[in-house]
Amino acid sequence: MTTRALVAASAKPIVLSLLLTGESYGYQLLQRVRIVSGGSLNWSSAMLYPVLHRLEKEGLIRSEWKPSEEGRMRKYYLLTDLGRKEFVAEKEQWFGVHDALKKFWARAEALGSPK
């Protein structure tokens, strides 16, 4: 189970990476998070929509209303050029943290800490 703090910290790069492949609407994003994570992340709409609104306010994504296949209006989210640049920056930062953690854990294991 992933902690709330880790989920909150990782929400931005996850949403940006999902929108990198094209537009998506909220429920579709929730499904994709669950599928891509293999079920280890199961976000709620109460968690997702504030993230989407914040990213839109920051200019990283934009939204537009379009009719769904059933004819109902749906809000689709798209990555902006700024959002693509931010995706690259986020990816670099997360890989940096990942690499640092691997070093700390390897050191701890070498010193005999529990695995």
SULSULDA-V297275 format. One record per backbone hydrogen bond with DSSP energy under -1.0 kcal/mol. NH is the residue of the N-H (numbers start at 0). CO is the residue of the C=O. E is the energy in kcal/mol with one decimal. If there is no record, write none. Layout:
[[NH:CO:E] [NH:CO:E]]
This chain:
[[6:2:-2.3] [7:3:-2.8] [8:4:-2.3] [9:5:-1.9] [13:9:-1.9] [14:10:-2.7] [15:11:-2.5] [16:12:-2.1] [17:13:-2.2] [18:14:-2.3] [21:18:-1.2] [23:76:-1.7] [28:24:-2.2] [29:25:-2.3] [30:26:-2.1] [31:27:-2.4] [32:28:-2.4] [33:29:-1.8] [34:30:-2.6] [35:31:-2.9] [36:32:-1.9] [37:34:-1.4] [38:33:-2.6] [39:36:-1.2] [47:43:-2.2] [48:44:-2.3] [51:47:-2.3] [52:48:-2.5] [53:49:-2.2] [54:50:-2.7] [55:51:-2.2] [56:52:-2.3] [57:53:-1.9] [58:55:-1.2] [59:54:-2.4] [60:54:-1.1] [61:77:-2.5] [63:75:-2.1] [65:73:-2.8] [67:71:-4.1] [70:67:-1.6] [73:65:-3.3] [75:63:-3.0] [76:23:-3.5] [77:61:-3.0] [79:59:-2.3] [83:79:-2.0] [84:80:-1.9] [85:81:-2.4] [86:82:-2.2] [87:83:-1.6] [88:84:-2.1] [89:85:-3.1] [90:86:-2.6] [91:87:-2.2] [92:88:-2.2] [93:89:-2.8] [94:90:-2.4] [95:91:-2.0] [96:92:-2.3] [97:93:-2.6] [98:94:-2.7] [99:95:-2.1] [100:96:-2.7] [101:97:-2.2] [102:98:-1.7] [103:99:-2.3] [104:100:-2.9] [105:101:-2.4] [106:102:-2.3] [107:103:-2.5] [108:104:-2.5] [109:105:-2.2] [110:106:-1.6] [111:108:-1.4] [112:107:-2.4]]
